[in-house]
Amino acid sequence: MSVSRAIRKAFLAVEQSEGMGARVRRSIGTSKLRNFSPFLMLDHFTVSPPAGFPDHPHRGQETITYLLKGGIDHEDFAGNAGTIGPGDLQFMTAGKGIMHAEMPHKNPDGGANVGLQLWVDLPENLKFCEPRYRDLRASEIPNIDVDDDKVHIKVISGQSHGVDSVKELAYTPVWLLDINIKPGGKVQQELPAGWNAFAYTLSGSTAFGTGKDQTTVGPYHNVVFEQTGDVAVAEVDKDATGDGHFILVAGLPLDQKVVQYGPFVLNTQDQVYQAMQDFQSHSNGFERGKGWRSEIGKGTV
């Protein structure tokens, strides 16, 4: 018999400013949820031109960007450039160093560009790997319907009800599922033993957990599960006026120290100092940053 994971905590992600004029709801990487390995940060962003995330560096982590609405352009100092649209994802490994810009589209309807960005720690032995990118298009993502079609699951990364994701997209093992539950629907999602897991709600009212432990939340909440247990359980009341929509994420905890200074995520203070020096001197991975300015970011810097 499967054991439901208990709820450790649930809290609202409060909106704040970030980048150049963007608005984000940050839930991981705040005083309410730190040291939740392998996860470093989760931002639910809303951004419209001329705001955005112009030229900036990274070292030592991976970022997963999931676009929910609109379009985001990307460009880096290695000559890589591209665009993701609604339902698309980009997985970026910063490794030893990258400089890039992420800028929003101007949408015909005047609407904002909305998405999620998750920062994932890299294992210590991969902190200085070569940077890389992998785009995952919405059309590539397997889908499955369960509970008499009342639950729709996009298997972005990992497994769900016998369906596997297309490919492994991050060095650190992470499962990422987009789940929509109609009123009266319920899902029991198996999770790897010992992995840290959370849900982030996008719309509607959803109940997580079972019995006296059950916790019901509205949009923009992070629901943190305990490590013990086999499944994450979620349901939407049959009398609800709308669907419950959330992402469910699980990752393998890394047994290592995290020392972070802004976009640099290493294992020791000396490594952070070295990252700052390398960035400023354009060396040890940041050589191509000397004199580089992205085309897409020129309007904001």
NORHUPE-V645307 format. One line per field, one symbol per residue. psi: psi as a letter, one per 20 degrees, with the letter a starting at -180 (. if undefined). A space follows every 10 residues. Layout:
psi->???
This chain:
psi->pqppprpgrp qpopqrqqbn jqpqopgpkr hhnrlmpjph qppoqppqqj ramapqrqpj rqqopophpb qpqqprijjp qrpqapiqqp opohcipqpr qoqqqoqhjj rrppappppp qqqhijhkrp qrqpqoqhii pqqqprllji pppongpbqp lipqrgrpiq gppppopopp prpiqqqooq qppiqqqrqp phrapppqar biipppqaqk qpopqqhqrh qppqrpqhjq irqpprqppq qoqpmqqpop ocjpoaiqhh hgghgggggh jlrlijhiio jppqgiihii .
